[in-house]
């Protein structure tokens, strides 16, 4: 096989240099191993990503994105630091024109535009509220006014040439990047700040999408008018070819992609060959669009938009290409462009950087205008400032736009990169000004213990899988729903957001459907909740929702819905699953983190349901026994009281047989006297309930330490269907629990819950771990630097 070679021009003479070397020990005298392009490329990647990861390790403590670290890495490896202090190494490692990295960056940016279109859901326009529609439209108009009104500040040399002046055109593009709002950029900043499915995030997404479509339409019209000014014949040809181009994408290409989706069996992934052909088509369309006078990104973006978001084809495209684009190609582009920035030259010639100064002024005006528009829409002041910063955030999109129109060989173009870098400092302000939990702070007592006995009992039940819904339905059926004390169930199907920017909260009562509902995983869960309604028509009200969000932010949907529906309890599925033989078959750590966040932020009480039943599937709903055996472990404190209050509600049903086991240490009464008094008040209520029925047993056990408590609990597990325990209590320093906390693997379950969820417990008993509502003040951001 012939060795790949490259041409190296040295002093006017061409030398043939192999792309890869014969090894570091075989380098000839006067040569360097870095003259081989493949070796140099590997060293470049190592230096870039090692340095950017090191910077991000520090900067993420200040809530700065990885993009900031990548720009900083490029500046350090460029003429500002490495070129100034290590000039010899810099010239060898980063030659003036690096063809491989430049080509990869262009490929990455084309794929980025396509995947951005795939993730975008155009149907969001139809769901846009009045606030987002007004804000998006006026923001777009404001950007145009600012862009035109600041044009007089440019020097005469830039204006006299008109549209034919390349410098004037780049100056306008430069300023437009700093003033306009871009949907993709807003989506990325919301993802990085973990606010994409917050209330402010929904407004920002919807308004930026309105702004983006208006900007795209205006851009196409401006392009056509510019071509007409140059030549009427060229203008007519461009319009005709552009219309043919757009019609083919919107009809033929869309139809072909929908055929791929339809021929894919339900529940099965799309064949990889279709994803490969789609990406090849993206590059073909990009080249075609560029050849007829359109921007080379327009075709890939529109092709991505016509592909239904959350469809199987969209999911496989995101799964196969998103990691390499966002994790490799885009960072490579950011670091490459940033390596052109020379800080010393910028500081030396700052007085001449008029475009930089005008763009900064325009950016400030746009932020101020967006703030006043948000105030006009009656958004609170702090949230309006945060929204203005989000809608004007700058990132990889603006950097790629500048790179599309410049080679960054002059100080004016590289100053744009430096300005984008400086504006990253505004991101931490958003975290300081806005916290999503502010919207669902509850100042009322929303718990089972404080709920009225004859009032409607509202529960939010979450299900990630069909088995979660089945287990929850069994719990709800034994929660004693009656006409006098009805049960209001809000079922929430949890789906991870994979192939879209836009999180959704679907209300199935309003006839809303998932855009990919044919293969939707939530439909069986919806049917299970509707079964509960059909079986208890007079005593149970059921509303079903589907939350499609990133798992790391899904707690926002759960907490907001529970607050909006005034629920007293949230029931969450446990992150571990067991098969019919009692063997653990899955352990979803993302679901565990979701449960922990809900426990921290929930506006009401929370229960984690550990389902160990050996009968799975829909058949377990119908296989109900005449007696449901429930036990409550009581040590003391608010969480134990919450578990007991729920158990007492269940015990009003004659089908439920309740056993309350209270563990008392020798010196427990000396601790937490106020909590002990409240515990005794609930004990009096328990005795009152016992006097009115025969299905409640009360057992009081004195124990020396946690080992006595553990052995007692293990001895009673085999005869029960459900055990209800408090997550933790003010009795964690009680002798009854001493020694158990040191061996806890799952602190979110508390010492007793962790014991019952351990592998040592093999009996098919379900466990409900309950935490009573934690009353909170307005949340504050904890700035943890180390």
HUUR-V41544 format. One record per residue. PHI is phi in degrees with one decimal (* if undefined). OMEGA is omega as a letter, one per 20 degrees, with the letter a starting at -180 (none if undefined). Layout:
phi=PHI omega=OMEGA
phi=PHI omega=OMEGA
This chain:
phi=* omega=a
phi=-75.8 omega=a
phi=-71.8 omega=r
phi=-61.4 omega=a
phi=-133.0 omega=r
phi=-128.9 omega=r
phi=-95.9 omega=r
phi=-120.9 omega=a
phi=-95.1 omega=r
phi=-125.9 omega=r
phi=54.7 omega=r
phi=85.1 omega=r
phi=-105.9 omega=r
phi=-90.2 omega=r
phi=-118.7 omega=r
phi=-93.0 omega=a
phi=-117.2 omega=r
phi=-59.7 omega=a
phi=-67.4 omega=r
phi=-125.6 omega=a
phi=-92.6 omega=r
phi=-93.0 omega=r
phi=116.9 omega=a
phi=-66.7 omega=a
phi=-86.3 omega=a
phi=-113.0 omega=r
phi=-76.2 omega=a
phi=-71.1 omega=a
phi=-63.9 omega=a
phi=87.1 omega=r
phi=-108.5 omega=r
phi=-134.7 omega=a
phi=-67.0 omega=a
phi=-77.1 omega=r
phi=-76.7 omega=r
phi=-85.7 omega=a
phi=-60.4 omega=a
phi=-68.4 omega=r
phi=-63.8 omega=r
phi=-61.3 omega=r
phi=-63.1 omega=r
phi=-63.8 omega=r
phi=-67.0 omega=r
phi=-59.7 omega=r
phi=-60.9 omega=r
phi=-60.6 omega=a
phi=-65.2 omega=a
phi=-63.1 omega=a
phi=-76.4 omega=r
phi=-68.0 omega=a
phi=-70.2 omega=a
phi=-66.1 omega=r
phi=-66.0 omega=r
phi=-66.5 omega=r
phi=-62.8 omega=a
phi=-66.6 omega=r
phi=-59.4 omega=r
phi=-90.9 omega=a
phi=-70.4 omega=r
phi=-65.5 omega=r
phi=-65.2 omega=r
phi=-100.3 omega=r
phi=62.6 omega=r
phi=-96.7 omega=a
phi=-76.7 omega=r
phi=-64.8 omega=r
phi=-57.9 omega=r
phi=-60.9 omega=r
phi=-65.4 omega=r
phi=-68.6 omega=r
phi=-64.6 omega=r
phi=-62.5 omega=r
phi=-61.5 omega=r
phi=-61.0 omega=r
phi=-64.5 omega=a
phi=-66.5 omega=a
phi=-81.2 omega=a
phi=-92.4 omega=a
phi=-66.8 omega=a
phi=-67.2 omega=a
phi=-117.7 omega=a
phi=-65.2 omega=a
phi=-67.7 omega=a
phi=-83.1 omega=a
phi=-101.5 omega=r
phi=-134.4 omega=a
phi=-62.1 omega=a
phi=-64.5 omega=r
phi=-66.2 omega=a
phi=-65.3 omega=a
phi=-66.9 omega=r
phi=-81.9 omega=a
phi=-80.7 omega=a
phi=-128.4 omega=r
phi=-62.1 omega=a
phi=-55.2 omega=a
phi=-127.7 omega=a
phi=-107.2 omega=a
phi=-64.9 omega=a
phi=-63.8 omega=a
phi=-66.6 omega=r
phi=-62.5 omega=a
phi=-64.1 omega=r
phi=-62.7 omega=r
phi=-63.7 omega=r
phi=-64.9 omega=r
phi=-58.9 omega=a
phi=-63.0 omega=a
phi=-71.3 omega=r
phi=-64.1 omega=r
phi=-64.6 omega=r
phi=-61.4 omega=r
phi=-62.5 omega=r
phi=-65.3 omega=a
phi=-66.4 omega=r
phi=-63.3 omega=r
phi=-65.6 omega=r
phi=-61.9 omega=a
phi=-73.1 omega=a
phi=-82.2 omega=r
phi=-104.7 omega=a
phi=-62.9 omega=r
phi=-66.2 omega=r
phi=-62.2 omega=r
phi=-59.3 omega=r
phi=-67.3 omega=a
phi=-98.5 omega=a
phi=-69.0 omega=r
phi=-76.1 omega=a
phi=-62.3 omega=a
phi=-62.0 omega=a
phi=-66.7 omega=a
phi=-65.4 omega=r
phi=-65.1 omega=a
phi=-63.8 omega=r
phi=-65.5 omega=a
phi=-67.4 omega=a
phi=-67.3 omega=r
phi=-64.4 omega=r
phi=-64.6 omega=r
phi=-64.5 omega=a
phi=-61.8 omega=r
phi=-60.3 omega=r
phi=-64.6 omega=a
phi=-64.1 omega=r
phi=-63.2 omega=a
phi=-62.0 omega=a
phi=-76.7 omega=a
phi=-73.5 omega=r
phi=-89.8 omega=a
phi=-62.6 omega=a
phi=-69.2 omega=a
phi=-78.3 omega=a
phi=-69.5 omega=r
phi=-63.0 omega=a
phi=-60.5 omega=a
phi=-62.2 omega=r
phi=-85.9 omega=a
phi=-96.5 omega=a
phi=-67.6 omega=a
phi=-73.8 omega=a
phi=64.3 omega=a
phi=-69.5 omega=a
phi=-77.9 omega=a
phi=-80.8 omega=a
phi=-64.2 omega=r
phi=-66.5 omega=r
phi=-64.9 omega=r
phi=-64.7 omega=r
phi=-66.6 omega=r
phi=-60.9 omega=r
phi=-69.2 omega=r
phi=-64.4 omega=r
phi=-54.5 omega=a
phi=-70.2 omega=r
phi=-61.2 omega=r
phi=-60.3 omega=a
phi=-83.9 omega=a
phi=-106.7 omega=a
phi=-78.4 omega=r
phi=-96.6 omega=a
phi=-118.8 omega=a
phi=-58.2 omega=a
phi=-63.6 omega=r
phi=-63.3 omega=r
phi=-63.5 omega=r
phi=-61.1 omega=a
phi=-65.7 omega=a
phi=-66.6 omega=r
phi=-68.0 omega=r
phi=-62.7 omega=a
phi=-66.2 omega=r
phi=-84.7 omega=a
phi=59.3 omega=a
phi=-126.0 omega=a
phi=-66.9 omega=r
phi=-113.2 omega=r
phi=-82.3 omega=r
phi=-62.7 omega=r
phi=-68.6 omega=r
phi=-63.1 omega=r
phi=-62.7 omega=r
phi=-64.5 omega=a
phi=-64.1 omega=r
phi=-62.4 omega=a
phi=-65.4 omega=a
phi=-67.6 omega=r
phi=-70.2 omega=r
phi=-68.8 omega=r
phi=-59.5 omega=r
phi=-60.5 omega=a
phi=-63.6 omega=a
phi=-66.8 omega=r
phi=-65.5 omega=r
phi=-65.8 omega=r
phi=-64.2 omega=r
phi=-64.2 omega=r
phi=-65.7 omega=r
phi=-64.7 omega=r
phi=-65.4 omega=r
phi=-64.0 omega=r
phi=-64.1 omega=r
phi=-63.1 omega=r
phi=-64.8 omega=r
phi=-64.8 omega=r
phi=-62.3 omega=r
phi=-64.7 omega=r
phi=-62.9 omega=r
phi=-64.5 omega=r
phi=-73.9 omega=a
phi=-160.2 omega=r
phi=-64.5 omega=r
phi=-63.4 omega=r
phi=-64.6 omega=r
phi=-64.2 omega=r
phi=-62.6 omega=r
phi=-62.6 omega=a
phi=-63.3 omega=a
phi=-64.9 omega=a
phi=-63.2 omega=a
phi=-64.8 omega=r
phi=-67.3 omega=r
phi=-64.0 omega=r
phi=-60.7 omega=r
phi=-59.0 omega=a
phi=-68.1 omega=r
phi=-63.3 omega=r
phi=-63.5 omega=r
phi=-68.3 omega=a
phi=-74.8 omega=a
phi=-112.8 omega=a
phi=-64.4 omega=a
phi=-64.9 omega=r
phi=-64.0 omega=a
phi=-63.6 omega=r
phi=-63.2 omega=r
phi=-67.7 omega=r
phi=-67.7 omega=r
phi=-63.2 omega=r
phi=-59.9 omega=r
phi=-65.9 omega=a
phi=-69.6 omega=a
phi=-81.2 omega=r
phi=-81.1 omega=r
phi=-57.8 omega=a
phi=-60.5 omega=r
phi=85.0 omega=a
phi=-106.4 omega=r
phi=-73.4 omega=r
phi=-69.3 omega=r
phi=-61.9 omega=a
phi=-64.1 omega=a
phi=-62.0 omega=r
phi=-67.7 omega=r
phi=-65.9 omega=r
phi=-64.8 omega=r
phi=-64.6 omega=r
phi=-62.5 omega=a
phi=-67.3 omega=r
phi=-61.3 omega=r
phi=-64.2 omega=r
phi=-58.7 omega=a
phi=-68.5 omega=r
phi=-64.9 omega=a
phi=-67.4 omega=r
phi=-61.2 omega=r
phi=-65.6 omega=r
phi=-63.0 omega=r
phi=-61.2 omega=r
phi=-65.6 omega=a
phi=-71.9 omega=a
phi=-99.8 omega=r
phi=103.7 omega=r
phi=-89.9 omega=r
phi=-62.2 omega=a
phi=-66.5 omega=r
phi=-94.8 omega=a
phi=-62.7 omega=a
phi=-60.7 omega=r
phi=-57.9 omega=a
phi=-64.9 omega=a
phi=-67.0 omega=r
phi=-60.5 omega=r
phi=-66.7 omega=a
phi=-67.7 omega=a
phi=-78.2 omega=r
phi=-79.3 omega=a
phi=-57.4 omega=r
phi=-64.2 omega=r
phi=66.3 omega=r
phi=-79.5 omega=r
phi=-57.1 omega=r
phi=-66.9 omega=r
phi=-63.2 omega=a
phi=-65.0 omega=a
phi=-71.9 omega=r
phi=-64.2 omega=r
phi=-66.1 omega=a
phi=-63.5 omega=a
phi=-85.6 omega=a
phi=-116.0 omega=a
phi=-66.4 omega=a
phi=-64.3 omega=a
phi=-69.9 omega=r
phi=-75.4 omega=a
phi=-78.5 omega=a
phi=-98.6 omega=a
phi=-131.4 omega=a
phi=-69.8 omega=a
phi=-67.6 omega=r
phi=-58.4 omega=r
phi=-62.4 omega=r
phi=-64.6 omega=a
phi=-61.4 omega=a
phi=-69.6 omega=r
phi=-62.9 omega=a
phi=-65.4 omega=a
phi=-67.9 omega=r
phi=-70.1 omega=r
phi=-86.3 omega=a
phi=-80.3 omega=r
phi=-113.6 omega=a
phi=-62.0 omega=a
phi=-65.4 omega=r
phi=-69.3 omega=r
phi=-62.8 omega=r
phi=-67.7 omega=a
phi=-69.1 omega=a
phi=-110.7 omega=a
phi=-60.6 omega=a
phi=-61.5 omega=a
phi=-90.3 omega=a
phi=-84.9 omega=a
phi=-68.5 omega=r
phi=-63.1 omega=r
phi=-58.8 omega=a
phi=-67.5 omega=a
phi=-64.3 omega=r
phi=-64.8 omega=r
phi=-66.0 omega=r
phi=-63.5 omega=r
phi=-61.7 omega=r
phi=-61.9 omega=r
phi=-61.8 omega=r
phi=-62.3 omega=a
phi=-67.4 omega=r
phi=-62.0 omega=r
phi=-62.9 omega=r
phi=-64.2 omega=r
phi=-63.4 omega=r
phi=-60.8 omega=a
phi=-67.2 omega=r
phi=-65.4 omega=r
phi=-66.2 omega=r
phi=-65.0 omega=r
phi=-60.7 omega=r
phi=-84.5 omega=r
phi=64.4 omega=r
phi=-90.6 omega=a
phi=-54.5 omega=a
phi=-57.4 omega=a
phi=-60.5 omega=r
phi=-69.0 omega=r
phi=-66.1 omega=r
phi=-64.7 omega=r
phi=-61.2 omega=r
phi=-64.7 omega=r
phi=-62.4 omega=r
phi=-70.0 omega=r
phi=-66.0 omega=a
phi=-70.2 omega=r
phi=-117.1 omega=r
phi=-68.1 omega=a
phi=-116.9 omega=a
phi=-162.6 omega=a
phi=-64.3 omega=a
phi=-64.8 omega=r
phi=-67.4 omega=r
phi=-62.6 omega=r
phi=-65.6 omega=r
phi=-64.1 omega=r
phi=-62.9 omega=r
phi=-66.8 omega=r
phi=-73.7 omega=a
phi=-118.2 omega=a
phi=-151.1 omega=r
phi=-100.5 omega=r
phi=57.4 omega=r
phi=-102.6 omega=r
phi=-127.3 omega=a
phi=-67.9 omega=a
phi=-66.6 omega=a
phi=-72.2 omega=a
phi=-70.7 omega=r
phi=-66.1 omega=r
phi=-64.4 omega=r
phi=-63.4 omega=r
phi=-63.6 omega=r
phi=-65.6 omega=r
phi=-59.3 omega=r
phi=-63.1 omega=a
phi=-63.3 omega=a
phi=-71.2 omega=r
phi=-65.6 omega=a
phi=-65.9 omega=a
phi=-80.4 omega=a
phi=-59.7 omega=r
phi=-60.7 omega=r
phi=-63.0 omega=r
phi=-62.0 omega=r
phi=-64.3 omega=r
phi=-74.9 omega=a
phi=-86.5 omega=a
phi=-138.0 omega=r
phi=-130.5 omega=a
phi=-57.0 omega=a
phi=-66.2 omega=r
phi=-60.2 omega=a
phi=-77.7 omega=a
phi=-126.1 omega=r
phi=-71.5 omega=a
phi=-110.3 omega=r
phi=-100.3 omega=r
phi=-100.0 omega=r
phi=-82.3 omega=a
phi=-111.5 omega=a
phi=-149.5 omega=r
phi=-70.0 omega=a
phi=-61.7 omega=a
phi=-96.5 omega=r
phi=-76.6 omega=r
phi=-68.7 omega=a
phi=-63.7 omega=a
phi=-106.1 omega=r
phi=-91.9 omega=r
phi=-66.4 omega=a
phi=-97.7 omega=a
phi=-102.0 omega=a
phi=-129.4 omega=r
phi=-102.2 omega=a
phi=-110.6 omega=a
phi=-102.9 omega=a
phi=-140.2 omega=r
phi=-96.0 omega=r
phi=-131.8 omega=r
phi=-62.1 omega=a
phi=-63.3 omega=r
phi=-64.1 omega=r
phi=-65.5 omega=r
phi=-62.5 omega=r
phi=-63.4 omega=a
phi=-67.1 omega=r
phi=-62.0 omega=r
phi=-63.4 omega=r
phi=-63.6 omega=a
phi=-67.9 omega=a
phi=-63.8 omega=r
phi=-95.2 omega=r
phi=-88.9 omega=r
phi=57.5 omega=r
phi=-74.0 omega=r
phi=-135.6 omega=r
phi=-68.0 omega=r
phi=-75.3 omega=r
phi=-132.0 omega=a
phi=-69.3 omega=r
phi=-109.3 omega=r
phi=-110.5 omega=a
phi=-104.8 omega=r
phi=-113.2 omega=a
phi=-85.4 omega=a
phi=-125.4 omega=r
phi=-85.4 omega=a
phi=-101.5 omega=r
phi=-126.8 omega=a
phi=-76.1 omega=r
phi=-80.0 omega=a
phi=-116.3 omega=a
phi=-110.1 omega=a
phi=-153.3 omega=r
phi=-80.9 omega=a
phi=-98.3 omega=r
phi=-72.5 omega=a
phi=-130.1 omega=r
phi=-124.3 omega=a
phi=-92.9 omega=r
phi=-99.4 omega=a
phi=-73.7 omega=r
phi=-72.6 omega=a
phi=-91.1 omega=r
phi=80.3 omega=r
phi=-71.5 omega=a
phi=-133.1 omega=r
phi=-68.9 omega=a
phi=-63.0 omega=r
phi=-116.6 omega=a
phi=-66.2 omega=r
phi=-58.6 omega=r
phi=-108.3 omega=a
phi=-68.9 omega=r
phi=-74.5 omega=a
phi=-81.0 omega=a
phi=-61.6 omega=r
phi=-60.1 omega=r
phi=-67.7 omega=r
phi=-60.4 omega=a
phi=-63.8 omega=r
phi=-66.0 omega=r
phi=-65.8 omega=r
phi=-69.5 omega=r
phi=-61.7 omega=r
phi=-58.5 omega=r
phi=-64.9 omega=a
phi=-67.0 omega=a
phi=-82.8 omega=a
phi=-134.4 omega=a
phi=-65.0 omega=a
phi=-94.3 omega=a
phi=-116.8 omega=a
phi=-131.9 omega=r
phi=-107.8 omega=a
phi=-125.6 omega=r
phi=-125.6 omega=a
phi=-119.3 omega=r
phi=-129.6 omega=r
phi=-127.2 omega=r
phi=-103.8 omega=r
phi=-111.3 omega=a
phi=-148.2 omega=r
phi=-62.5 omega=a
phi=-57.8 omega=a
phi=-72.0 omega=r
phi=-118.7 omega=a
phi=-67.1 omega=r
phi=-61.8 omega=r
phi=-63.7 omega=r
phi=-63.7 omega=a
phi=-62.8 omega=a
phi=-67.1 omega=a
phi=-66.5 omega=a
phi=-65.5 omega=r
phi=-64.7 omega=r
phi=-70.1 omega=a
phi=-64.9 omega=a
phi=-95.9 omega=r
phi=54.6 omega=a
phi=-77.3 omega=r
phi=-93.4 omega=a
phi=-149.5 omega=r
phi=-109.8 omega=r
phi=-107.7 omega=a
phi=-112.0 omega=r
phi=-78.2 omega=r
phi=-71.8 omega=a
phi=-81.4 omega=r
phi=-106.5 omega=r
phi=-129.0 omega=r
phi=-122.4 omega=r
phi=-87.7 omega=a
phi=-66.4 omega=r
phi=-95.2 omega=r
phi=84.9 omega=a
phi=-94.3 omega=a
phi=-68.2 omega=a
phi=-114.1 omega=r
phi=-152.3 omega=r
phi=-144.1 omega=a
phi=-92.3 omega=a
phi=-69.0 omega=r
phi=-64.2 omega=r
phi=-68.0 omega=r
phi=-63.5 omega=r
phi=-62.6 omega=r
phi=-61.9 omega=r
phi=-61.1 omega=a
phi=-63.8 omega=r
phi=-66.1 omega=r
phi=-64.9 omega=r
phi=-59.9 omega=a
phi=-75.7 omega=a
phi=-114.0 omega=a
phi=-60.3 omega=r
phi=-84.5 omega=a
phi=-146.4 omega=r
phi=-72.5 omega=a
phi=-132.7 omega=r
phi=-125.9 omega=r
phi=-105.1 omega=a
phi=-96.1 omega=r
phi=-98.3 omega=a
phi=-100.5 omega=r
phi=-112.5 omega=a
phi=-61.9 omega=a
phi=-84.5 omega=r
phi=-101.1 omega=a
phi=-112.8 omega=r
phi=87.9 omega=a
phi=-64.7 omega=a
phi=-61.5 omega=a
phi=-68.5 omega=r
phi=-69.3 omega=a
phi=-82.0 omega=a
phi=-85.6 omega=a
phi=-100.4 omega=a
phi=-85.7 omega=a
phi=-69.0 omega=a
phi=-126.9 omega=r
phi=-110.1 omega=a
phi=-92.7 omega=a
phi=-121.6 omega=r
phi=-128.4 omega=r
phi=-120.0 omega=r
phi=-92.3 omega=a
phi=-124.4 omega=r
phi=-113.2 omega=r
phi=140.2 omega=r
phi=107.2 omega=a
phi=-63.8 omega=a
phi=-67.8 omega=r
phi=-65.8 omega=r
phi=-65.0 omega=r
phi=-65.1 omega=r
phi=-63.0 omega=a
phi=-68.7 omega=r
phi=-62.4 omega=r
phi=-67.3 omega=r
phi=-64.0 omega=r
phi=-66.5 omega=r
phi=-64.9 omega=r
phi=-63.2 omega=a
phi=-69.4 omega=r
phi=-70.3 omega=r
phi=-83.1 omega=r
phi=-66.7 omega=r
phi=-79.9 omega=a
phi=-99.9 omega=r
phi=-111.1 omega=a
phi=-105.5 omega=r
phi=-119.5 omega=r
phi=-104.4 omega=a
phi=-112.4 omega=a
phi=-106.6 omega=r
phi=-101.7 omega=a
phi=-127.2 omega=r
phi=-85.7 omega=a
phi=-66.0 omega=a
phi=-114.4 omega=a
phi=-66.2 omega=a
phi=-69.0 omega=a
phi=-76.2 omega=a
phi=-104.0 omega=r
phi=50.7 omega=a
phi=-61.2 omega=a
phi=-65.5 omega=r
phi=-63.7 omega=r
phi=-64.0 omega=r
phi=-65.3 omega=r
phi=-67.8 omega=r
phi=-59.1 omega=a
phi=-64.8 omega=r
phi=-64.0 omega=r
phi=-70.2 omega=r
phi=-62.9 omega=r
phi=-65.1 omega=r
phi=-65.2 omega=r
phi=-62.2 omega=r
phi=-64.2 omega=r
phi=-66.0 omega=r
phi=-65.4 omega=r
phi=-65.6 omega=a
phi=-70.3 omega=a
phi=-97.7 omega=a
phi=-157.8 omega=a
phi=-113.7 omega=a
phi=-100.4 omega=r
phi=-123.7 omega=r
phi=-115.1 omega=r
phi=-122.2 omega=a
phi=-124.7 omega=r
phi=-116.7 omega=a
phi=-124.2 omega=r
phi=-95.7 omega=a
phi=-127.1 omega=a
phi=-87.1 omega=a
phi=-156.8 omega=a
phi=-66.2 omega=r
phi=-65.7 omega=r
phi=-63.4 omega=r
phi=-61.8 omega=a
phi=-61.1 omega=a
phi=-65.3 omega=r
phi=-65.9 omega=a
phi=-64.0 omega=a
phi=-63.4 omega=a
phi=-73.1 omega=a
phi=-102.2 omega=a
phi=-63.9 omega=a
phi=-65.6 omega=a
phi=-101.6 omega=a
phi=-123.7 omega=r
phi=-98.7 omega=a
phi=-147.6 omega=r
phi=-118.6 omega=a
phi=-113.3 omega=a
phi=-134.6 omega=r
phi=-81.7 omega=r
phi=-60.9 omega=r
phi=-152.9 omega=a
phi=-152.1 omega=r
phi=-73.0 omega=r
phi=-96.9 omega=r
phi=-64.9 omega=r
phi=-93.7 omega=r
phi=-73.6 omega=r
phi=-62.8 omega=a
phi=-64.7 omega=a
phi=-117.4 omega=a
phi=-62.2 omega=r
phi=94.6 omega=a
phi=-76.4 omega=a
phi=-64.4 omega=a
phi=-67.2 omega=a
phi=-108.7 omega=a
phi=-79.2 omega=r
phi=-92.5 omega=a
phi=-122.1 omega=a
phi=-62.0 omega=r
phi=-68.0 omega=r
phi=-98.6 omega=a
phi=77.3 omega=a
phi=-64.4 omega=a
phi=-76.0 omega=r
phi=-61.0 omega=r
phi=-64.2 omega=r
phi=-62.2 omega=a
phi=-75.2 omega=r
phi=-93.3 omega=a
phi=-73.7 omega=a
phi=-68.6 omega=r
phi=-68.1 omega=r
phi=-86.5 omega=a
phi=-113.3 omega=a
phi=-73.1 omega=a
phi=-78.4 omega=r
phi=-114.1 omega=r
phi=-87.3 omega=a
phi=-132.3 omega=r
phi=-116.7 omega=r
phi=-97.1 omega=a
phi=-114.4 omega=r
phi=-119.9 omega=r
phi=-72.2 omega=r
phi=-49.0 omega=r
phi=-103.6 omega=a
phi=-73.7 omega=a
phi=-122.9 omega=r
phi=-89.2 omega=r
phi=-57.7 omega=a
phi=-66.8 omega=r
phi=-119.6 omega=r
phi=-78.7 omega=r
phi=-89.6 omega=a
phi=-88.5 omega=a
phi=-101.7 omega=a
phi=-89.0 omega=a
phi=-140.7 omega=none
